[in-house]
């Protein structure tokens, strides 16, 4: 055996680092194995680069939009310098990768092995075989193993797609030219963010969506966001069933055939972005050898404590098929270590998990939707407050959106909150505290709320259960 440690971590993203930090703080020895780039999805190809580009695109959009939005203000927006924009994004990524991952591992004194890890040995005595870039092999034995290999963009088995130079969320953020036209396949958070990103950078964008925009959220989100996208020149086609796709070898133009609302149509664009979800990365792990099952999507099957069927093997983050947020992954990582080494018996509970999509306006939500509350047996009641009732939105001259509050009508307790608004993520974060505190709409309606903040909209939405908000004066 080349090395024995307390914890061997496969992967180096949010779940992996959270687990390693927690383990080192408990005095445990750790080794980490990474097959690609240290830092995982979030810092390298996910949250950080996408939000950096979205912020830049919004700045350009605001400059172009300001003369019509703010009387007396004259601005203009020229073409985006994509090489400069991508270079700045990459510099930010590299700085954060070094500060929050590479340097951090060194400060906590755990090694990161570059290589592909696979399980060997037996279910009773599992080991890891790590094959390095030079073909060398190292065998590691650990008291506990954590699979934190994340997920990658999922590409469907669509006729013709294998012959198309398609984009994914990873490659789209490396483009050094803005496509003249872009066809986006999907209507989830990745599709929404990147569709608006490229539209604001100058692309003509068409979205082919299977059901509706942000289908997991309240239906009002789709209704308002579709209108916002239409105003920004983004064409959204719902109930689209893709049939085939092809690329012209001479021009590079992509043609997709799809049935939309029962009618067969063709759609052409310079580039196509496949944004139909992500799938866990479990290939090459050899999990069968240690009797760890995977699900239909390739996810590692775990219980609520993130334990697999093998008592020495755990999984955390996107590879479990659980909600794909980096803060979930980080929560998972620390929880696994507590359960493995201290017997804490912690379990996951997503009842008050906030979720944010960084469109503009953004989608922020926490707790149950109206549909979920009804399915759970609540006698629920709801209020949808349009943003033209929120003073902050009025002075921003942007009333696109709403705040929706779902309550248990028997007790008044708030069950869920959804916002489509600027800084909706902050509203969702505030909603976490309200739900954790079992607050009622009456409680919130009587609470302090600073004037001219978006957060005041939550109070106004709660007041609207008993009062017409249009009949209230400022702060009344």
C-alpha positions as a Markdown table, in Angstrom:
| # | Residue | x | y | z |
|---|---|---|---|---|
| 1 | Unk | 0.0 | 0.0 | 0.0 |
| 2 | Unk | 1.5 | 3.4 | -1.1 |
| 3 | Unk | -0.4 | 5.5 | 1.5 |
| 4 | Unk | -2.9 | 5.2 | 4.3 |
| 5 | Unk | -5.0 | 8.1 | 5.3 |
| 6 | Unk | -8.2 | 8.9 | 7.3 |
| 7 | Unk | -10.1 | 10.4 | 4.4 |
| 8 | Unk | -9.5 | 10.1 | 0.6 |
| 9 | Unk | -11.5 | 12.6 | -1.4 |
| 10 | Unk | -12.2 | 12.1 | -5.1 |
| 11 | Unk | -12.7 | 15.6 | -6.7 |
| 12 | Unk | -11.7 | 19.1 | -5.7 |
| 13 | Unk | -14.8 | 21.2 | -5.8 |
| 14 | Unk | -17.0 | 22.7 | -3.2 |
| 15 | Unk | -18.0 | 19.4 | -1.5 |
| 16 | Unk | -14.5 | 18.1 | -1.6 |
| 17 | Unk | -12.9 | 21.2 | -0.1 |
| 18 | Unk | -15.6 | 21.6 | 2.6 |
| 19 | Unk | -15.0 | 18.0 | 3.6 |
| 20 | Unk | -11.2 | 18.3 | 3.6 |
| 21 | Unk | -11.3 | 21.5 | 5.7 |
| 22 | Unk | -13.6 | 19.9 | 8.3 |
| 23 | Unk | -11.5 | 16.7 | 8.4 |
| 24 | Unk | -8.2 | 18.6 | 8.9 |
| 25 | Unk | -9.9 | 20.7 | 11.7 |
| 26 | Unk | -10.7 | 17.4 | 13.4 |
| 27 | Unk | -7.1 | 16.4 | 13.1 |
| 28 | Unk | -7.6 | 13.8 | 10.3 |
| 29 | Unk | -5.2 | 13.1 | 7.5 |
| 30 | Unk | -6.6 | 13.8 | 4.0 |
| 31 | Unk | -5.6 | 13.1 | 0.4 |
| 32 | Unk | -7.5 | 14.6 | -2.5 |
| 33 | Unk | -7.5 | 13.3 | -6.1 |
| 34 | Unk | -8.4 | 15.5 | -9.0 |
| 35 | Unk | -8.5 | 14.3 | -12.6 |
| 36 | Unk | -8.8 | 17.7 | -14.2 |
| 37 | Unk | -8.6 | 21.3 | -12.9 |
| 38 | Unk | -8.5 | 22.0 | -9.1 |
| 39 | Unk | -11.6 | 23.8 | -7.8 |
| 40 | Unk | -14.4 | 22.0 | -9.6 |
| 41 | Unk | -17.3 | 23.4 | -11.5 |
| 42 | Unk | -18.2 | 26.6 | -9.5 |
| 43 | Unk | -15.0 | 28.5 | -9.7 |
| 44 | Unk | -13.7 | 27.3 | -13.0 |
| 45 | Unk | -16.7 | 26.8 | -15.4 |
| 46 | Unk | -19.8 | 27.5 | -13.4 |
| 47 | Unk | -20.9 | 30.2 | -10.9 |
| 48 | Unk | -17.9 | 32.5 | -10.9 |
| 49 | Unk | -17.3 | 32.8 | -14.7 |
| 50 | Unk | -21.0 | 32.9 | -15.6 |
| 51 | Unk | -21.9 | 35.6 | -13.1 |
| 52 | Unk | -18.8 | 37.7 | -14.1 |
| 53 | Unk | -19.9 | 37.6 | -17.7 |
| 54 | Unk | -23.6 | 38.2 | -16.8 |
| 55 | Unk | -22.5 | 41.3 | -14.8 |
| 56 | Unk | -20.6 | 42.6 | -17.8 |
| 57 | Unk | -23.5 | 42.0 | -20.1 |
| 58 | Unk | -25.9 | 43.8 | -17.8 |
| 59 | Unk | -23.6 | 46.8 | -17.7 |
| 60 | Unk | -23.7 | 46.9 | -21.5 |
| 61 | Unk | -27.5 | 46.5 | -21.5 |
| 62 | Unk | -28.0 | 49.2 | -18.9 |
| 63 | Unk | -25.9 | 51.6 | -20.9 |
| 64 | Unk | -28.0 | 50.9 | -24.0 |
| 65 | Unk | -31.3 | 51.0 | -22.2 |
| 66 | Unk | -30.6 | 54.0 | -19.9 |
| 67 | Unk | -31.8 | 56.8 | -22.3 |
| 68 | Unk | -35.3 | 55.4 | -22.5 |
| 69 | Unk | -35.3 | 54.4 | -18.9 |
| 70 | Unk | -34.0 | 57.5 | -17.2 |
| 71 | Unk | -35.0 | 60.9 | -18.7 |
| 72 | Unk | -32.0 | 63.2 | -18.9 |
| 73 | Unk | -29.4 | 60.5 | -19.1 |
| 74 | Unk | -27.5 | 60.0 | -22.4 |
| 75 | Unk | -25.5 | 56.8 | -22.8 |
| 76 | Unk | -24.4 | 54.4 | -25.5 |
| 77 | Unk | -23.1 | 50.8 | -25.8 |
| 78 | Unk | -20.7 | 49.7 | -28.4 |
| 79 | Unk | -19.9 | 46.1 | -29.5 |
| 80 | Unk | -18.4 | 43.9 | -26.8 |
| 81 | Unk | -14.7 | 43.2 | -27.0 |
| 82 | Unk | -15.0 | 39.5 | -26.3 |
| 83 | Unk | -11.3 | 38.6 | -26.1 |
| 84 | Unk | -10.9 | 41.3 | -23.4 |
| 85 | Unk | -14.0 | 40.2 | -21.6 |
| 86 | Unk | -13.0 | 36.5 | -21.7 |
| 87 | Unk | -9.4 | 37.4 | -20.5 |
| 88 | Unk | -10.8 | 39.4 | -17.6 |
| 89 | Unk | -13.1 | 36.6 | -16.7 |
| 90 | Unk | -10.3 | 34.0 | -16.8 |
| 91 | Unk | -8.0 | 36.3 | -14.6 |
| 92 | Unk | -10.8 | 36.4 | -12.0 |
| 93 | Unk | -11.2 | 32.6 | -12.1 |
| 94 | Unk | -7.5 | 32.0 | -11.8 |
| 95 | Unk | -7.1 | 34.4 | -8.9 |
| 96 | Unk | -10.0 | 32.8 | -7.0 |
| 97 | Unk | -8.9 | 29.3 | -7.9 |
| 98 | Unk | -5.5 | 30.0 | -6.4 |
| 99 | Unk | -6.7 | 31.8 | -3.3 |
| 100 | Unk | -9.7 | 29.6 | -2.4 |
| 101 | Unk | -8.5 | 26.2 | -3.5 |
| 102 | Unk | -4.8 | 25.6 | -4.4 |
| 103 | Unk | -3.3 | 27.9 | -1.7 |
| 104 | Unk | -6.0 | 26.8 | 0.8 |
| 105 | Unk | -5.1 | 23.2 | 0.4 |
| 106 | Unk | -1.5 | 24.0 | 1.1 |
| 107 | Unk | -2.3 | 26.0 | 4.2 |
| 108 | Unk | -4.3 | 23.1 | 5.6 |
| 109 | Unk | -1.5 | 20.7 | 4.6 |
| 110 | Unk | -3.3 | 18.1 | 2.5 |
| 111 | Unk | -1.9 | 16.8 | -0.8 |
| 112 | Unk | -3.7 | 17.0 | -4.1 |
| 113 | Unk | -2.9 | 14.1 | -6.4 |
| 114 | Unk | -3.4 | 14.7 | -10.2 |
| 115 | Unk | -4.9 | 11.6 | -11.7 |
| 116 | Unk | -7.9 | 9.3 | -12.4 |
| 117 | Unk | -9.2 | 7.5 | -9.3 |
| 118 | Unk | -11.0 | 4.1 | -9.4 |
| 119 | Unk | -12.0 | 1.8 | -6.6 |
| 120 | Unk | -10.4 | -1.6 | -6.2 |
| 121 | Unk | -10.0 | -4.2 | -3.5 |
| 122 | Unk | -13.2 | -5.6 | -2.1 |
| 123 | Unk | -16.4 | -4.2 | -0.6 |
| 124 | Unk | -15.0 | -5.0 | 2.9 |
| 125 | Unk | -11.6 | -3.6 | 2.2 |
| 126 | Unk | -11.9 | -0.9 | -0.5 |
| 127 | Unk | -8.8 | 0.9 | -1.9 |
| 128 | Unk | -8.3 | 3.6 | -4.5 |
| 129 | Unk | -6.0 | 3.2 | -7.5 |
| 130 | Unk | -4.9 | 6.5 | -8.8 |
| 131 | Unk | -3.4 | 6.6 | -12.4 |
| 132 | Unk | -1.4 | 9.8 | -12.9 |
| 133 | Unk | -0.9 | 11.8 | -16.1 |
| 134 | Unk | 2.3 | 9.9 | -16.8 |
| 135 | Unk | 0.6 | 6.5 | -16.5 |
| 136 | Unk | 2.0 | 5.7 | -13.0 |
| 137 | Unk | -0.3 | 4.1 | -10.5 |
| 138 | Unk | -0.6 | 4.8 | -6.8 |
| 139 | Unk | -2.7 | 2.8 | -4.4 |
| 140 | Unk | -4.4 | 4.5 | -1.4 |
| 141 | Unk | -6.2 | 3.1 | 1.5 |
| 142 | Unk | -8.5 | 5.3 | 3.7 |
| 143 | Unk | -10.7 | 4.8 | 6.7 |
| 144 | Unk | -13.4 | 6.6 | 4.7 |
| 145 | Unk | -13.8 | 7.7 | 1.0 |
| 146 | Unk | -15.7 | 10.6 | -0.3 |
| 147 | Unk | -16.9 | 10.7 | -3.9 |
| 148 | Unk | -17.3 | 14.3 | -4.9 |
| 149 | Unk | -16.8 | 14.2 | -8.6 |
| 150 | Unk | -19.6 | 16.6 | -9.5 |
| 151 | Unk | -21.6 | 16.7 | -12.8 |
| 152 | Unk | -21.1 | 17.7 | -16.4 |
| 153 | Unk | -23.4 | 19.1 | -19.1 |
| 154 | Unk | -25.8 | 16.4 | -20.4 |
| 155 | Unk | -26.0 | 16.0 | -24.2 |
| 156 | Unk | -29.1 | 14.1 | -25.5 |
| 157 | Unk | -29.0 | 11.3 | -28.0 |
| 158 | Unk | -30.4 | 13.6 | -30.8 |
| 159 | Unk | -30.1 | 12.5 | -34.4 |
| 160 | Unk | -27.3 | 14.4 | -36.1 |
| 161 | Unk | -26.0 | 16.1 | -32.9 |
| 162 | Unk | -22.8 | 14.1 | -33.0 |
| 163 | Unk | -21.9 | 15.8 | -36.2 |
| 164 | Unk | -22.6 | 19.4 | -34.9 |
| 165 | Unk | -20.1 | 21.7 | -33.3 |
| 166 | Unk | -22.5 | 22.5 | -30.5 |
| 167 | Unk | -21.8 | 24.6 | -27.4 |
| 168 | Unk | -22.3 | 23.6 | -23.8 |
| 169 | Unk | -22.3 | 25.9 | -20.7 |
| 170 | Unk | -18.6 | 25.3 | -20.5 |
| 171 | Unk | -17.5 | 26.1 | -24.0 |
| 172 | Unk | -20.0 | 28.9 | -24.5 |
| 173 | Unk | -18.1 | 30.9 | -21.9 |
| 174 | Unk | -14.9 | 30.6 | -23.8 |
| 175 | Unk | -16.1 | 32.1 | -27.1 |
| 176 | Unk | -14.0 | 35.0 | -28.3 |
| 177 | Unk | -16.7 | 36.2 | -30.8 |
| 178 | Unk | -20.4 | 36.9 | -30.2 |
| 179 | Unk | -22.4 | 34.6 | -32.4 |
| 180 | Unk | -24.6 | 36.5 | -34.8 |
| 181 | Unk | -27.4 | 34.1 | -33.9 |
| 182 | Unk | -27.8 | 31.5 | -31.2 |
| 183 | Unk | -30.2 | 28.6 | -30.8 |
| 184 | Unk | -30.6 | 27.6 | -27.1 |
| 185 | Unk | -32.0 | 24.2 | -26.3 |
| 186 | Unk | -33.5 | 24.2 | -22.8 |
| 187 | Unk | -35.4 | 26.4 | -20.4 |
| 188 | Unk | -33.7 | 25.8 | -17.1 |
| 189 | Unk | -31.4 | 28.1 | -15.2 |
| 190 | Unk | -28.4 | 27.6 | -17.4 |
| 191 | Unk | -30.4 | 28.1 | -20.6 |
| 192 | Unk | -32.0 | 31.2 | -19.1 |
| 193 | Unk | -28.8 | 32.9 | -17.9 |
| 194 | Unk | -26.8 | 32.2 | -21.1 |
| 195 | Unk | -29.7 | 33.1 | -23.5 |
| 196 | Unk | -29.9 | 36.5 | -21.9 |
| 197 | Unk | -26.1 | 36.9 | -21.6 |
| 198 | Unk | -25.6 | 36.4 | -25.4 |
| 199 | Unk | -28.7 | 38.5 | -26.3 |
| 200 | Unk | -27.3 | 41.4 | -24.3 |
| 201 | Unk | -23.9 | 40.9 | -25.9 |
| 202 | Unk | -25.5 | 41.2 | -29.4 |
| 203 | Unk | -26.7 | 37.8 | -30.5 |
| 204 | Unk | -30.2 | 37.1 | -31.9 |
| 205 | Unk | -31.4 | 34.4 | -29.6 |
| 206 | Unk | -34.1 | 31.7 | -30.0 |
| 207 | Unk | -35.0 | 29.3 | -27.2 |
| 208 | Unk | -36.6 | 25.9 | -27.8 |
| 209 | Unk | -38.2 | 24.9 | -24.5 |
| 210 | Unk | -39.8 | 21.6 | -23.7 |
| 211 | Unk | -42.4 | 22.9 | -21.2 |
| 212 | Unk | -42.0 | 26.5 | -19.9 |
| 213 | Unk | -39.3 | 28.7 | -18.6 |
| 214 | Unk | -38.0 | 27.8 | -15.1 |
| 215 | Unk | -40.6 | 25.0 | -15.0 |
| 216 | Unk | -39.8 | 24.1 | -11.4 |
| 217 | Unk | -40.8 | 27.5 | -10.2 |
| 218 | Unk | -44.2 | 29.3 | -9.9 |
| 219 | Unk | -46.0 | 29.7 | -13.3 |
| 220 | Unk | -45.9 | 33.5 | -12.9 |
| 221 | Unk | -42.1 | 33.3 | -13.4 |
| 222 | Unk | -42.6 | 32.0 | -16.9 |
| 223 | Unk | -45.3 | 34.5 | -17.7 |
| 224 | Unk | -43.3 | 37.6 | -16.7 |
| 225 | Unk | -39.9 | 36.4 | -17.7 |
| 226 | Unk | -41.1 | 35.4 | -21.2 |
| 227 | Unk | -42.4 | 39.0 | -21.6 |
| 228 | Unk | -39.0 | 40.4 | -20.4 |
| 229 | Unk | -37.2 | 38.2 | -22.9 |
| 230 | Unk | -39.5 | 39.2 | -25.7 |
| 231 | Unk | -38.8 | 42.9 | -24.9 |
| 232 | Unk | -35.1 | 42.1 | -25.2 |
| 233 | Unk | -35.5 | 40.4 | -28.5 |
| 234 | Unk | -35.2 | 36.8 | -27.3 |
| 235 | Unk | -37.7 | 34.4 | -29.0 |
| 236 | Unk | -39.1 | 31.8 | -26.7 |
| 237 | Unk | -40.8 | 28.8 | -28.3 |
| 238 | Unk | -42.5 | 26.5 | -25.7 |
| 239 | Unk | -43.7 | 22.9 | -26.0 |
| 240 | Unk | -40.8 | 22.2 | -28.5 |
| 241 | Unk | -39.9 | 18.7 | -29.3 |
| 242 | Unk | -36.6 | 18.4 | -31.0 |
| 243 | Unk | -36.4 | 15.9 | -33.9 |
| 244 | Unk | -33.1 | 16.3 | -35.7 |
| 245 | Unk | -30.2 | 18.7 | -36.0 |
| 246 | Unk | -27.6 | 19.3 | -38.7 |
| 247 | Unk | -24.7 | 21.6 | -39.6 |
| 248 | Unk | -23.8 | 22.9 | -43.0 |
| 249 | Unk | -20.2 | 22.0 | -43.7 |
| 250 | Unk | -19.7 | 25.1 | -45.9 |
| 251 | Unk | -21.3 | 27.9 | -43.8 |
| 252 | Unk | -21.3 | 26.3 | -40.4 |
| 253 | Unk | -25.0 | 27.2 | -40.0 |
| 254 | Unk | -26.9 | 24.9 | -37.7 |
| 255 | Unk | -30.5 | 23.8 | -38.6 |
| 256 | Unk | -32.8 | 22.2 | -36.0 |
| 257 | Unk | -36.0 | 20.5 | -36.8 |
| 258 | Unk | -38.6 | 20.6 | -34.0 |
| 259 | Unk | -42.3 | 20.2 | -33.5 |
| 260 | Unk | -43.6 | 23.3 | -31.7 |
| 261 | Unk | -47.3 | 23.3 | -30.6 |
| 262 | Unk | -47.9 | 20.4 | -32.9 |
| 263 | Unk | -46.4 | 22.1 | -36.0 |
| 264 | Unk | -43.1 | 20.9 | -37.6 |
| 265 | Unk | -40.7 | 23.8 | -38.1 |
| 266 | Unk | -37.0 | 24.4 | -38.9 |
| 267 | Unk | -34.8 | 26.8 | -37.0 |
| 268 | Unk | -31.4 | 28.1 | -38.2 |
| 269 | Unk | -28.6 | 29.8 | -36.3 |
| 270 | Unk | -24.9 | 30.4 | -36.4 |
| 271 | Unk | -24.4 | 28.4 | -33.2 |
| 272 | Unk | -26.4 | 26.1 | -31.0 |
| 273 | Unk | -26.2 | 25.8 | -27.2 |
| 274 | Unk | -27.2 | 22.6 | -25.6 |
| 275 | Unk | -28.5 | 23.5 | -22.1 |
| 276 | Unk | -30.7 | 20.5 | -21.1 |
| 277 | Unk | -29.3 | 19.8 | -17.7 |
| 278 | Unk | -26.3 | 18.1 | -16.1 |
| 279 | Unk | -25.5 | 14.5 | -15.2 |
| 280 | Unk | -23.3 | 13.2 | -12.4 |
| 281 | Unk | -19.7 | 12.1 | -13.2 |
| 282 | Unk | -19.3 | 8.5 | -12.1 |
| 283 | Unk | -17.6 | 6.9 | -15.1 |
| 284 | Unk | -14.2 | 5.3 | -14.4 |
| 285 | Unk | -14.9 | 5.1 | -10.6 |
| 286 | Unk | -15.4 | 1.3 | -10.7 |
| 287 | Unk | -18.1 | 1.6 | -8.1 |
| 288 | Unk | -19.5 | -1.9 | -8.8 |
| 289 | Unk | -16.3 | -3.4 | -7.3 |
| 290 | Unk | -17.1 | -1.9 | -3.9 |
| 291 | Unk | -20.9 | -2.6 | -4.3 |
| 292 | Unk | -21.9 | 1.1 | -4.5 |
| 293 | Unk | -25.0 | 1.4 | -6.7 |
| 294 | Unk | -25.8 | 4.3 | -9.1 |
| 295 | Unk | -29.2 | 5.6 | -10.2 |
| 296 | Unk | -30.7 | 5.9 | -13.6 |
| 297 | Unk | -29.0 | 9.3 | -14.2 |
| 298 | Unk | -25.6 | 7.9 | -13.0 |
| 299 | Unk | -25.9 | 9.5 | -9.6 |
| 300 | Unk | -24.3 | 7.8 | -6.6 |
| 301 | Unk | -27.2 | 6.5 | -4.5 |
| 302 | Unk | -27.1 | 7.8 | -0.9 |
| 303 | Unk | -29.4 | 8.0 | 2.0 |
| 304 | Unk | -30.3 | 11.2 | 3.9 |
| 305 | Unk | -27.0 | 11.1 | 5.7 |
| 306 | Unk | -25.1 | 10.9 | 2.4 |
| 307 | Unk | -24.0 | 7.4 | 3.1 |
| 308 | Unk | -23.8 | 4.8 | 0.4 |
| 309 | Unk | -24.5 | 1.1 | 0.9 |
| 310 | Unk | -20.8 | 0.7 | 1.7 |
| 311 | Unk | -20.2 | 2.0 | 5.2 |
| 312 | Unk | -16.7 | 3.4 | 4.3 |
| 313 | Unk | -17.9 | 5.2 | 1.1 |
| 314 | Unk | -19.8 | 8.5 | 1.0 |
| 315 | Unk | -20.9 | 10.9 | -1.7 |
| 316 | Unk | -21.5 | 14.6 | -1.7 |
| 317 | Unk | -22.5 | 17.4 | -4.1 |
| 318 | Unk | -23.8 | 17.2 | -7.6 |
| 319 | Unk | -22.7 | 13.6 | -8.0 |
| 320 | Unk | -25.5 | 12.6 | -5.7 |
| 321 | Unk | -28.2 | 14.0 | -7.9 |
| 322 | Unk | -29.3 | 16.4 | -5.1 |
| 323 | Unk | -29.9 | 20.1 | -5.8 |
| 324 | Unk | -27.0 | 21.4 | -7.9 |
| 325 | Unk | -25.9 | 24.4 | -5.9 |
| 326 | Unk | -22.4 | 24.9 | -4.6 |
| 327 | Unk | -23.7 | 25.8 | -1.1 |
| 328 | Unk | -25.5 | 22.5 | -1.0 |
| 329 | Unk | -22.2 | 20.7 | -2.0 |
| 330 | Unk | -20.3 | 22.6 | 0.7 |
| 331 | Unk | -23.0 | 21.7 | 3.3 |
| 332 | Unk | -22.8 | 18.0 | 2.2 |
| 333 | Unk | -19.0 | 17.9 | 2.5 |
| 334 | Unk | -18.8 | 19.0 | 6.1 |
| 335 | Unk | -21.8 | 16.8 | 7.0 |
| 336 | Unk | -20.2 | 13.7 | 5.6 |
| 337 | Unk | -17.1 | 14.2 | 7.7 |
| 338 | Unk | -19.1 | 14.8 | 10.9 |
| 339 | Unk | -21.1 | 11.7 | 10.2 |
| 340 | Unk | -18.1 | 9.5 | 9.3 |
| 341 | Unk | -15.8 | 10.5 | 12.0 |
| 342 | Unk | -17.9 | 11.8 | 14.9 |
| 343 | Unk | -21.1 | 9.8 | 14.5 |
| 344 | Unk | -23.1 | 13.0 | 14.3 |
| 345 | Unk | -26.0 | 11.4 | 12.4 |
| 346 | Unk | -26.7 | 14.6 | 10.5 |
| 347 | Unk | -29.2 | 14.4 | 7.6 |
| 348 | Unk | -30.1 | 16.8 | 4.8 |
| 349 | Unk | -33.3 | 18.8 | 4.7 |
| 350 | Unk | -34.1 | 20.9 | 1.7 |
| 351 | Unk | -37.3 | 22.4 | 3.0 |
| 352 | Unk | -35.9 | 25.9 | 3.3 |
| 353 | Unk | -33.3 | 25.7 | 0.6 |
| 354 | Unk | -33.0 | 29.0 | -1.3 |
| 355 | Unk | -32.6 | 28.9 | -5.1 |
| 356 | Unk | -31.6 | 31.7 | -7.4 |
| 357 | Unk | -31.3 | 32.1 | -11.2 |
| 358 | Unk | -29.2 | 35.1 | -12.2 |
| 359 | Unk | -31.3 | 36.5 | -15.0 |
| 360 | Unk | -32.3 | 40.2 | -15.0 |
| 361 | Unk | -34.6 | 40.5 | -13.3 |
| 362 | Unk | -33.4 | 37.5 | -11.2 |
| 363 | Unk | -35.5 | 34.6 | -9.9 |
| 364 | Unk | -35.2 | 34.0 | -6.2 |
| 365 | Unk | -37.3 | 31.5 | -4.2 |
| 366 | Unk | -37.4 | 29.5 | -1.0 |
| 367 | Unk | -39.8 | 27.0 | 0.4 |
| 368 | Unk | -42.9 | 25.6 | -1.3 |
| 369 | Unk | -44.5 | 26.8 | -4.5 |
| 370 | Unk | -48.3 | 27.0 | -4.5 |
| 371 | Unk | -48.5 | 23.6 | -6.3 |
| 372 | Unk | -46.2 | 22.0 | -3.8 |
| 373 | Unk | -48.2 | 23.3 | -0.8 |
| 374 | Unk | -51.5 | 22.0 | -2.2 |
| 375 | Unk | -49.8 | 18.6 | -2.9 |
| 376 | Unk | -48.6 | 18.5 | 0.7 |
| 377 | Unk | -52.2 | 18.9 | 1.9 |
| 378 | Unk | -52.1 | 22.5 | 3.1 |
| 379 | Unk | -55.1 | 24.7 | 2.7 |
| 380 | Unk | -52.9 | 27.3 | 1.2 |
| 381 | Unk | -53.5 | 30.9 | 0.3 |
| 382 | Unk | -51.3 | 33.2 | -1.9 |
| 383 | Unk | -50.7 | 36.8 | -2.8 |
| 384 | Unk | -48.8 | 38.0 | -5.9 |
| 385 | Unk | -47.6 | 41.5 | -5.5 |
| 386 | Unk | -46.6 | 43.2 | -8.8 |
| 387 | Unk | -43.4 | 45.3 | -8.5 |
| 388 | Unk | -45.3 | 48.5 | -9.4 |
| 389 | Unk | -46.4 | 48.4 | -5.7 |
| 390 | Unk | -42.8 | 48.4 | -4.5 |
| 391 | Unk | -41.3 | 51.9 | -4.1 |
| 392 | Unk | -37.7 | 50.6 | -4.8 |
| 393 | Unk | -38.8 | 49.2 | -8.1 |
| 394 | Unk | -40.5 | 52.5 | -9.0 |
| 395 | Unk | -37.5 | 54.6 | -8.3 |
| 396 | Unk | -35.3 | 52.1 | -10.2 |
| 397 | Unk | -37.8 | 52.6 | -13.1 |
| 398 | Unk | -37.9 | 48.8 | -13.5 |
| 399 | Unk | -41.2 | 47.3 | -12.3 |
| 400 | Unk | -40.8 | 44.0 | -14.3 |
| 401 | Unk | -41.6 | 41.3 | -11.8 |
| 402 | Unk | -43.4 | 40.4 | -8.7 |
| 403 | Unk | -43.2 | 38.9 | -5.2 |
| 404 | Unk | -45.4 | 35.9 | -4.3 |
| 405 | Unk | -46.0 | 34.7 | -0.8 |
| 406 | Unk | -47.6 | 31.3 | -0.1 |
| 407 | Unk | -49.2 | 30.7 | 3.3 |
| 408 | Unk | -50.9 | 28.0 | 5.3 |
| 409 | Unk | -54.4 | 29.6 | 5.5 |
| 410 | Unk | -55.2 | 27.8 | 8.8 |
| 411 | Unk | -52.2 | 29.2 | 10.7 |
| 412 | Unk | -51.0 | 32.1 | 8.6 |
| 413 | Unk | -47.5 | 30.6 | 8.6 |
| 414 | Unk | -45.4 | 31.4 | 5.5 |
| 415 | Unk | -44.7 | 28.3 | 3.4 |
| 416 | Unk | -42.9 | 29.8 | 0.5 |
| 417 | Unk | -41.7 | 32.9 | -1.2 |
| 418 | Unk | -40.8 | 33.6 | -4.9 |
| 419 | Unk | -39.5 | 36.8 | -6.3 |
| 420 | Unk | -38.8 | 37.9 | -9.9 |
| 421 | Unk | -36.9 | 41.2 | -9.3 |
| 422 | Unk | -33.6 | 42.9 | -9.1 |
| 423 | Unk | -31.7 | 41.3 | -6.2 |
| 424 | Unk | -34.2 | 38.5 | -5.9 |
| 425 | Unk | -31.5 | 36.3 | -4.4 |
| 426 | Unk | -31.4 | 38.7 | -1.4 |
| 427 | Unk | -35.1 | 38.4 | -1.0 |
| 428 | Unk | -34.8 | 34.6 | -1.1 |
| 429 | Unk | -32.1 | 34.8 | 1.6 |
| 430 | Unk | -34.4 | 36.9 | 3.8 |
| 431 | Unk | -37.1 | 34.3 | 3.2 |
| 432 | Unk | -34.9 | 31.6 | 4.6 |
| 433 | Unk | -34.9 | 33.3 | 8.0 |
| 434 | Unk | -38.7 | 33.9 | 7.9 |
| 435 | Unk | -39.4 | 30.2 | 7.1 |
| 436 | Unk | -36.8 | 29.0 | 9.7 |
| 437 | Unk | -38.5 | 31.2 | 12.3 |
| 438 | Unk | -42.0 | 29.9 | 11.4 |
| 439 | Unk | -43.1 | 33.4 | 10.8 |
| 440 | Unk | -46.7 | 34.2 | 9.8 |
| 441 | Unk | -47.8 | 36.7 | 7.3 |
| 442 | Unk | -49.2 | 38.8 | 10.2 |
| 443 | Unk | -45.8 | 38.8 | 11.9 |
| 444 | Unk | -44.0 | 40.1 | 8.7 |
| 445 | Unk | -46.7 | 42.6 | 8.0 |
| 446 | Unk | -46.0 | 44.2 | 11.4 |
| 447 | Unk | -42.2 | 44.0 | 11.2 |
| 448 | Unk | -39.8 | 46.8 | 10.5 |
| 449 | Unk | -38.8 | 47.2 | 6.8 |
| 450 | Unk | -36.4 | 49.9 | 5.6 |
| 451 | Unk | -38.1 | 52.1 | 3.0 |
| 452 | Unk | -36.8 | 52.0 | -0.6 |
| 453 | Unk | -35.4 | 48.5 | -0.4 |
| 454 | Unk | -36.6 | 45.5 | -2.4 |
| 455 | Unk | -36.9 | 43.7 | 1.0 |
| 456 | Unk | -39.7 | 46.0 | 1.8 |
| 457 | Unk | -41.6 | 44.2 | -0.9 |
| 458 | Unk | -41.9 | 41.1 | 1.3 |
| 459 | Unk | -43.7 | 43.2 | 4.0 |
| 460 | Unk | -46.0 | 44.7 | 1.4 |
| 461 | Unk | -46.8 | 41.3 | -0.1 |
| 462 | Unk | -47.7 | 40.1 | 3.4 |
| 463 | Unk | -49.8 | 43.2 | 4.0 |
| 464 | Unk | -51.7 | 42.5 | 0.8 |
| 465 | Unk | -53.4 | 39.5 | 2.4 |
| 466 | Unk | -55.6 | 42.0 | 4.3 |
| 467 | Unk | -55.0 | 45.3 | 2.6 |
| 468 | Unk | -55.0 | 46.6 | -1.0 |
| 469 | Unk | -51.4 | 47.8 | -1.3 |
| 470 | Unk | -52.4 | 50.5 | -3.8 |
| 471 | Unk | -54.3 | 52.1 | -1.0 |
| 472 | Unk | -51.3 | 52.4 | 1.3 |
| 473 | Unk | -49.1 | 55.5 | 1.6 |
| 474 | Unk | -45.4 | 55.3 | 1.9 |
| 475 | Unk | -44.4 | 53.0 | 4.8 |
| 476 | Unk | -48.0 | 52.7 | 6.0 |
